[in-house]
Amino acid sequence: MFDRFLPYSRQLIDKEDIEKVSSVLKDDFLTQGPRISLFEKKFANYVGAKFAVACATGTAALHLACQALKLKPGDQLLTSPITFVASANCAQFIGADTYFADIDLKNYCISPKSLEKILKKRKIDVVVVVHMSGHPANLTEIYKLKKRYNFKIIEDSCHALGGIYKKKKIGSCFYSEISTFSFHPVKPITTGEGGMITTNDKKIYENLLKFRTHGIHNIKKNFLNKKLAFDKSGKVNQWYYEMTDLGFNYRITDIQSALGINQLKKINQFIKLRRKIAKIYNKGFAKNKLITIPQESTDVKHAYHLYTILIDFKKLGKSRNEVMQKLKDNNIGTQVLYIPVHLQPYYSKKYGFKHGDYPYAEKYYGKCLSIPIFPGLKKKEIYQVINKVNQIISIK
Ligand SMILES: Cc1ncc(COP(=O)(O)O)c(C=O)c1O
């Protein structure tokens, strides 16, 4: 029995993180200060993108991404049913429609084959590609479809900071217009709540900045209301700003950014630790015939935000609820990530989605269980998890 409860994921905060956050509290700027742009610069540099915009949450990042791409009411956004609801909801915030393509059971990400089937029948404006669990989706195949069917790509990279696809870091936007991240405490790095958006397109970047702050900008050359903007000598009025679109307050604070900067320094170490745990788990479950372990394609680096096993509950003769409870009784937290989004009442009522619409997603959902993986997990705990899981998931 563990002397602490192990959640499926959690943050790792050290003394330096605490010092960096505390020092902001003594400074002039708690928000709208220099740490935000420093965090953005360091982040863009790490993932290899030209621009980064920090914001309030991963959900805000997705909403801003749709706004910056000028998604309109009635436009069509498609994503994977196996994701957090936010990847689908971002279209709804705007009045656009949400559709889904099935997943590939090799990596639990969107299946290019299923996507193409839909593209042949339906006009899709934006595809939100989710790098599920931290395993990069098949970006080259999806990119080929983008060229053929003319849609934009938002990578929902909330699980995949530190992941690599064909030598390019996730977030580099090599195959997409935009990539979005979350810094919720379960994610690869944390700022409490927080998000980041990366892009290589200057226009998109300017739009993101504008929508993050109420639709306001202060780019002199873009001012429309010349009379208000400039004095008689043609100098710009110091107080002047212009609201050209309906935006939001989706800002991150300097307090959060200070934590983000310090967490980002440790991302490679965090991913190394996550990958090490995954390797030990893979070995530990290899002989268990009731468990399917996650796969990693040869051309990617899995960031292992989640370690999700598929369990044959039928053969086991126990329900997932029973298994979760037994593990919980042993201080092992697990989670089901995710309930297929098309089966959420909001979506099934609005669009008529039903059981059987996305068979692979539903098959995955029937079997998945995410077990603890996070950088602070001790070696002894990893082996204890393996022993308990193998003990509970076995036919006596
Ligand atoms: C795939 C995915 N997209 C988006 C989000 C939303 O991020 P946040 O919780 O920071 O709003 C999450 C977080 O749970 C997520 O896992």
The ligand as an SDF file (V2000), in Angstrom:
LIG
                    3D

 16 16  0  0  0  0  0  0  0  0999 V2000
   -6.8320   17.7880  -25.5190 C   0  0  0  0  0  0  0  0  0  0  0  0
   -7.2130   18.9550  -24.6680 C   0  0  0  0  0  0  0  0  0  0  0  0
   -7.6250   20.0810  -25.2730 N   0  0  0  0  0  0  0  0  0  0  0  0
   -7.9510   21.1720  -24.5750 C   0  0  0  0  0  0  0  0  0  0  0  0
   -7.9090   21.1910  -23.1920 C   0  0  0  0  0  0  0  0  0  0  0  0
   -8.3440   22.4090  -22.4520 C   0  0  0  0  0  0  0  0  0  0  0  0
   -7.3210   22.9600  -21.6660 O   0  0  0  0  0  0  0  0  0  0  0  0
   -7.6420   23.8060  -20.3610 P   0  0  0  0  0  0  0  0  0  0  0  0
   -8.0920   22.8660  -19.3010 O   0  0  0  0  0  0  0  0  0  0  0  0
   -6.3300   24.4580  -20.0230 O   0  0  0  0  0  0  0  0  0  0  0  0
   -8.6750   24.8010  -20.7110 O   0  0  0  0  0  0  0  0  0  0  0  0
   -7.4940   20.0460  -22.5170 C   0  0  0  0  0  0  0  0  0  0  0  0
   -7.4310   20.0290  -21.0560 C   0  0  0  0  0  0  0  0  0  0  0  0
   -7.9730   19.2440  -20.3700 O   0  0  0  0  0  0  0  0  0  0  0  0
   -7.1470   18.8960  -23.2740 C   0  0  0  0  0  0  0  0  0  0  0  0
   -6.7610   17.7740  -22.6800 O   0  0  0  0  0  0  0  0  0  0  0  0
  1  2  1  0
  2  3  1  0
  2 15  2  0
  3  4  2  0
  4  5  1  0
  5  6  1  0
  5 12  2  0
  6  7  1  0
  7  8  1  0
  8  9  2  0
  8 10  1  0
  8 11  1  0
 12 13  1  0
 12 15  1  0
 13 14  2  0
 15 16  1  0
M  END
$$$$
